[in-house]
């Protein structure tokens, strides 16, 4: 049964895995070509990778990044598409009616998706380093070291898994593709503000963090959040009702919690950065109104959606 389920999910998503993998290799090649073009115009002899690669610290420069920022986006896309397409194309319904338990389907799909993302990251990193190794001008040295590589990979992979988990969980509870995209894009962008607030809190508490310490803090938070979201998703997935497919929230019981979290989250972000209390009050009122408009959909919006679906 498990082998059969693995084959079904693999056949279903192998093109997606190949597409994300090919796109990642293309982006890596583009980045390498840009760096090589810059280096070809320089005549000085130097090392592409500095001696900092020998330190147990995250290594990232304009010329060479041990863990490409693009890989965060690759994990983000895989988490988004894997769960959302299975819902929209009724693949979930097919699996549920094929005799597999929902819990087994969930963990198998998660393991395969996360495993494919890690393989894509490994191939992209290897491809990037290989192109550098064979294509660098003779005047430019290229020497790597395990300390900088391992710390960069560990930190980058932890953050990537966090982004995968955010999109994975959001796609599980949100039944509208457009609304899902807006939600995860907005939340992902807002994380920059959240981390700035966290950094500010540590600074005011007399525990200022340098860049490396802050990166490890972000990696740890990402892994803890991912674990929570994966386990929570395992609890919700067996209770997934296909009757609510097409609604913003596939689980009506989450409307109130999501509404409260949204209002508190938006108000807090604005209140922290506001110069006065007026901005915070305005943010609170706007989030309350928008949250209600978004989740409960007044009769005007319902009629508009009905008219659009008929047309």
RODO-2510 file (C-alpha; in nm, 4 decimals, decimal comma):
residues 311
     n   res          X          Y          Z
     1     x     0,0000     0,0000     0,0000
     2     x     0,2767     0,2442     0,0910
     3     x     0,4676     0,1751    -0,2313
     4     x     0,1521     0,2249    -0,4332
     5     x     0,0835     0,5570    -0,2589
     6     x     0,4418     0,6695    -0,3213
     7     x     0,4071     0,5906    -0,6912
     8     x     0,0781     0,7796    -0,7205
     9     x     0,2130     1,0926    -0,5537
    10     x     0,5392     1,0745    -0,7467
    11     x     0,3632     1,0416    -1,0830
    12     x     0,1355     1,3257    -0,9862
    13     x     0,4104     1,5728    -0,8911
    14     x     0,7242     1,4605    -1,0749
    15     x     0,6770     1,7278    -1,3436
    16     x     0,6473     1,9924    -1,0736
    17     x     0,9646     1,8674    -0,9054
    18     x     1,1422     1,8711    -1,2411
    19     x     1,0147     2,2204    -1,3222
    20     x     1,1279     2,3686    -0,9900
    21     x     1,4603     2,1854    -1,0174
    22     x     1,5216     2,3047    -1,3725
    23     x     1,4260     2,6604    -1,2805
    24     x     1,6634     2,6516    -0,9844
    25     x     1,9511     2,5350    -1,2030
    26     x     1,8698     2,8071    -1,4557
    27     x     1,8726     3,0768    -1,1869
    28     x     2,2000     2,9418    -1,0482
    29     x     2,3522     2,9467    -1,3982
    30     x     2,2338     3,3047    -1,4516
    31     x     2,3907     3,4180    -1,1245
    32     x     2,7187     3,2467    -1,2100
    33     x     2,7248     3,4028    -1,5573
    34     x     2,6793     3,7508    -1,4068
    35     x     2,9664     3,6948    -1,1622
    36     x     3,1913     3,5496    -1,4338
    37     x     3,1202     3,8466    -1,6590
    38     x     3,2200     4,0830    -1,3786
    39     x     3,5373     3,8894    -1,3019
    40     x     3,6397     3,8766    -1,6684
    41     x     3,6731     4,2552    -1,6653
    42     x     3,9116     4,2468    -1,3681
    43     x     4,2808     4,1790    -1,4044
    44     x     4,3773     4,1540    -1,0377
    45     x     4,4599     3,8172    -0,8852
    46     x     4,2398     3,7274    -0,5894
    47     x     4,0279     3,4554    -0,4286
    48     x     3,6588     3,4361    -0,5108
    49     x     3,5928     3,3013    -0,1603
    50     x     3,7626     3,4804     0,1296
    51     x     3,9234     3,3212     0,4351
    52     x     3,5981     3,3683     0,6256
    53     x     3,4830     3,0419     0,4691
    54     x     3,7147     2,8701     0,7207
    55     x     3,5107     3,0050     1,0131
    56     x     3,2008     2,8421     1,1583
    57     x     2,9873     3,1301     1,0348
    58     x     2,7320     3,1833     0,7604
    59     x     2,9113     3,2807     0,4396
    60     x     2,7415     3,5102     0,1886
    61     x     2,8952     3,7757    -0,0375
    62     x     2,7973     3,9488    -0,3600
    63     x     3,0262     3,7232    -0,5615
    64     x     2,9607     3,3884    -0,3947
    65     x     2,6801     3,2705    -0,1693
    66     x     2,7158     2,9299    -0,0060
    67     x     2,3351     2,9040     0,0046
    68     x     2,1521     3,0928    -0,2695
    69     x     1,8617     3,3146    -0,1680
    70     x     1,6673     3,1685    -0,4593
    71     x     1,6386     2,8364    -0,2752
    72     x     1,4147     3,0009    -0,0153
    73     x     1,1759     3,0845    -0,2974
    74     x     1,2006     2,7305    -0,4423
    75     x     1,0888     2,5828    -0,1086
    76     x     0,8194     2,8511    -0,0898
    77     x     0,6796     2,7543    -0,4307
    78     x     0,6853     2,3810    -0,3619
    79     x     0,4972     2,4211    -0,0350
    80     x     0,2409     2,6420    -0,2080
    81     x     0,1781     2,4340    -0,5191
    82     x     0,1892     2,0824    -0,3746
    83     x    -0,1095     2,1197    -0,1454
    84     x    -0,3072     2,3697    -0,3522
    85     x    -0,3056     2,1782    -0,6819
    86     x    -0,4131     1,8537    -0,5151
    87     x    -0,7136     2,0350    -0,3741
    88     x    -0,8094     2,2132    -0,6960
    89     x    -0,7654     1,9102    -0,9246
    90     x    -0,9508     1,6735    -0,6879
    91     x    -0,6404     1,4605    -0,6390
    92     x    -0,7088     1,4619    -0,2657
    93     x    -1,0533     1,3171    -0,3299
    94     x    -0,9006     1,0479    -0,5520
    95     x    -0,6525     0,9466    -0,2824
    96     x    -0,9181     0,9474    -0,0111
    97     x    -1,1406     0,7166    -0,2165
    98     x    -0,8531     0,4790    -0,2993
    99     x    -0,8386     0,3242     0,0461
   100     x    -0,5424     0,5167     0,1867
   101     x    -0,5818     0,6729     0,5279
   102     x    -0,5695     1,0514     0,5285
   103     x    -0,2952     1,0564     0,7865
   104     x    -0,0752     0,8328     0,5690
   105     x    -0,1486     1,0473     0,2631
   106     x    -0,0524     1,3615     0,4535
   107     x     0,2830     1,2404     0,5844
   108     x     0,3747     1,0684     0,2572
   109     x     0,2994     1,3802     0,0567
   110     x     0,4874     1,5981     0,3048
   111     x     0,7902     1,3680     0,3115
   112     x     0,8082     1,3468    -0,0665
   113     x     0,7611     1,7203    -0,1154
   114     x     1,0151     1,8195     0,1469
   115     x     1,2574     1,5546     0,0253
   116     x     1,2269     1,6797    -0,3328
   117     x     1,2924     2,0369    -0,2165
   118     x     1,6082     1,9278    -0,0327
   119     x     1,7283     1,7376    -0,3410
   120     x     1,6686     2,0473    -0,5546
   121     x     1,8719     2,2546    -0,3076
   122     x     2,1580     2,0034    -0,3087
   123     x     2,1692     1,9805    -0,6895
   124     x     2,1542     2,3587    -0,7261
   125     x     2,4421     2,4131    -0,4822
   126     x     2,6511     2,1410    -0,6474
   127     x     2,5763     2,2807    -0,9928
   128     x     2,6676     2,6344    -0,8880
   129     x     2,9982     2,5271    -0,7325
   130     x     3,0788     2,3043    -1,0300
   131     x     3,0282     2,5845    -1,2814
   132     x     3,2497     2,8133    -1,0756
   133     x     3,5148     2,5435    -1,0475
   134     x     3,5502     2,4889    -1,4238
   135     x     3,4756     2,8408    -1,5513
   136     x     3,6641     3,0862    -1,3306
   137     x     3,9506     3,2817    -1,4903
   138     x     4,2990     3,1590    -1,4071
   139     x     4,3622     3,4721    -1,2017
   140     x     4,0772     3,3934    -0,9622
   141     x     4,1137     3,1218    -0,6987
   142     x     3,8253     2,9137    -0,5709
   143     x     3,8825     2,7337    -0,2420
   144     x     3,6005     2,6138    -0,0191
   145     x     3,6036     2,4941     0,3419
   146     x     3,3581     2,2827     0,5388
   147     x     3,3023     2,5210     0,8340
   148     x     3,1524     2,8015     0,6271
   149     x     2,9684     2,5639     0,3953
   150     x     2,8048     2,3549     0,6665
   151     x     2,6901     2,6524     0,8732
   152     x     2,5546     2,8279     0,5636
   153     x     2,3714     2,5176     0,4471
   154     x     2,2270     2,4445     0,7913
   155     x     2,1006     2,7992     0,8423
   156     x     1,9687     2,8315     0,4867
   157     x     1,7959     2,4944     0,4934
   158     x     1,6267     2,5724     0,8261
   159     x     1,4900     2,9007     0,6916
   160     x     1,3787     2,7325     0,3684
   161     x     1,1893     2,4633     0,5578
   162     x     1,0159     2,7409     0,7507
   163     x     0,8943     2,9018     0,4281
   164     x     0,7870     2,5621     0,2946
   165     x     0,5847     2,5009     0,6119
   166     x     0,4124     2,8410     0,5939
   167     x     0,2931     2,7846     0,2376
   168     x     0,2125     2,4177     0,3015
   169     x    -0,0099     2,4972     0,5980
   170     x    -0,1716     2,7999     0,4328
   171     x    -0,2570     2,5922     0,1242
   172     x    -0,4128     2,3315     0,3529
   173     x    -0,6582     2,5712     0,5180
   174     x    -0,7265     2,8186     0,2330
   175     x    -0,9436     2,7046    -0,0546
   176     x    -0,9024     2,9932    -0,3017
   177     x    -0,5823     3,0102    -0,5057
   178     x    -0,5841     3,3868    -0,5548
   179     x    -0,6588     3,4590    -0,1911
   180     x    -0,3970     3,2033    -0,0887
   181     x    -0,1311     3,3754    -0,3000
   182     x    -0,2147     3,7169    -0,1543
   183     x    -0,2127     3,5774     0,1988
   184     x     0,1206     3,3955     0,1846
   185     x     0,2939     3,6738    -0,0108
   186     x     0,1751     3,9359     0,2355
   187     x     0,2680     3,7258     0,5374
   188     x     0,6082     3,6290     0,3956
   189     x     0,6953     3,9929     0,3263
   190     x     0,5781     4,0982     0,6704
   191     x     0,8255     3,8585     0,8328
   192     x     1,0985     4,1135     0,7635
   193     x     0,9170     4,3556     0,9928
   194     x     0,8675     4,0843     1,2541
   195     x     1,2374     3,9978     1,2614
   196     x     1,3274     4,3666     1,2897
   197     x     1,1001     4,3874     1,5919
   198     x     1,2593     4,0767     1,7450
   199     x     1,6043     4,2230     1,6899
   200     x     1,4936     4,5509     1,8478
   201     x     1,3533     4,3681     2,1514
   202     x     1,6824     4,1858     2,2063
   203     x     1,8699     4,5135     2,1711
   204     x     1,6541     4,6931     2,4269
   205     x     1,6995     4,4006     2,6645
   206     x     2,0762     4,4467     2,6450
   207     x     2,1276     4,1322     2,4365
   208     x     2,2247     4,2807     2,1026
   209     x     2,2804     4,0190     1,8321
   210     x     2,5352     4,0313     1,5527
   211     x     2,4497     3,9149     1,2012
   212     x     2,5482     3,5528     1,2571
   213     x     2,3636     3,5226     1,5888
   214     x     2,0545     3,6762     1,4366
   215     x     2,0677     3,4334     1,1434
   216     x     2,0829     3,1383     1,3839
   217     x     1,7935     3,2817     1,5821
   218     x     1,5910     3,3042     1,2611
   219     x     1,6872     2,9467     1,1711
   220     x     1,5792     2,8159     1,5115
   221     x     1,2468     3,0002     1,5011
   222     x     1,1871     2,8671     1,1480
   223     x     1,2410     2,5052     1,2515
   224     x     1,0174     2,5328     1,5585
   225     x     0,7439     2,7036     1,3550
   226     x     0,7736     2,4394     1,0818
   227     x     0,7379     2,1561     1,3328
   228     x     0,4274     2,3178     1,4832
   229     x     0,2683     2,3771     1,1431
   230     x     0,3455     2,0247     1,0180
   231     x     0,1927     1,8631     1,3278
   232     x    -0,1055     2,0973     1,3229
   233     x    -0,1540     2,0166     0,9556
   234     x    -0,1498     1,6450     1,0365
   235     x    -0,4331     1,7107     1,2822
   236     x    -0,6407     1,9129     1,0335
   237     x    -0,5854     1,7074     0,7174
   238     x    -0,7958     1,4055     0,8272
   239     x    -1,0761     1,6541     0,9016
   240     x    -1,0573     1,8200     0,5607
   241     x    -1,4063     1,8608     0,4207
   242     x    -1,4191     1,8808     0,0419
   243     x    -1,7615     2,0455     0,0691
   244     x    -1,5918     2,3745     0,1540
   245     x    -1,3655     2,3655    -0,1503
   246     x    -1,3740     2,7119    -0,3082
   247     x    -1,4280     2,8970     0,0175
   248     x    -1,1543     3,1117     0,1687
   249     x    -1,1207     2,8861     0,4742
   250     x    -1,1708     2,5133     0,4300
   251     x    -1,2243     2,4801     0,8048
   252     x    -1,5091     2,7099     0,9209
   253     x    -1,4042     2,6624     1,2827
   254     x    -1,0849     2,8586     1,2078
   255     x    -1,2664     3,1773     1,1080
   256     x    -1,2668     3,3348     1,4528
   257     x    -0,9050     3,2397     1,5428
   258     x    -0,7756     3,3546     1,2033
   259     x    -0,9695     3,6802     1,2336
   260     x    -0,8311     3,7521     1,5809
   261     x    -0,4737     3,6633     1,4821
   262     x    -0,4966     3,8802     1,1697
   263     x    -0,6221     4,1855     1,3596
   264     x    -0,3677     4,1489     1,6405
   265     x    -0,0808     4,0790     1,3991
   266     x    -0,1467     4,3753     1,1691
   267     x    -0,2157     4,6117     1,4588
   268     x     0,1006     4,5052     1,6416
   269     x     0,3242     4,5536     1,3358
   270     x     0,1901     4,9021     1,2756
   271     x     0,1798     5,0002     1,6426
   272     x     0,5437     4,9065     1,6957
   273     x     0,6642     5,1234     1,4081
   274     x     0,4123     5,4041     1,4572
   275     x     0,5319     5,7416     1,5759
   276     x     0,2055     5,8026     1,7602
   277     x    -0,1018     5,6139     1,8775
   278     x    -0,3177     5,7420     1,5924
   279     x    -0,1477     5,5155     1,3374
   280     x    -0,2040     5,2133     1,5594
   281     x    -0,5739     5,2976     1,6012
   282     x    -0,6142     5,3410     1,2267
   283     x    -0,4376     5,0091     1,1634
   284     x    -0,6669     4,8386     1,4142
   285     x    -0,9847     4,9780     1,2558
   286     x    -0,8704     4,8954     0,9030
   287     x    -0,7703     4,5389     0,9968
   288     x    -1,1015     4,4823     1,1785
   289     x    -1,3016     4,6014     0,8761
   290     x    -1,0847     4,4245     0,6186
   291     x    -1,0781     4,1018     0,8202
   292     x    -1,4543     4,0943     0,8430
   293     x    -1,4899     4,1789     0,4752
   294     x    -1,2383     3,9062     0,3832
   295     x    -1,3560     3,6215     0,6070
   296     x    -1,7291     3,6602     0,6428
   297     x    -1,8009     3,8216     0,3049
   298     x    -2,0993     4,0590     0,3329
   299     x    -2,3999     3,9952     0,1130
   300     x    -2,2714     4,2346    -0,1543
   301     x    -1,9559     4,0282    -0,1989
   302     x    -2,1497     3,7011    -0,2004
   303     x    -2,3769     3,8281    -0,4762
   304     x    -2,0755     3,9469    -0,6733
   305     x    -1,9093     3,6055    -0,6465
   306     x    -2,2325     3,4297    -0,7497
   307     x    -2,2666     3,6568    -1,0521
   308     x    -1,9044     3,5983    -1,1500
   309     x    -1,9389     3,2191    -1,1192
   310     x    -2,2488     3,2200    -1,3408
   311     x    -2,0750     3,4219    -1,6083
***
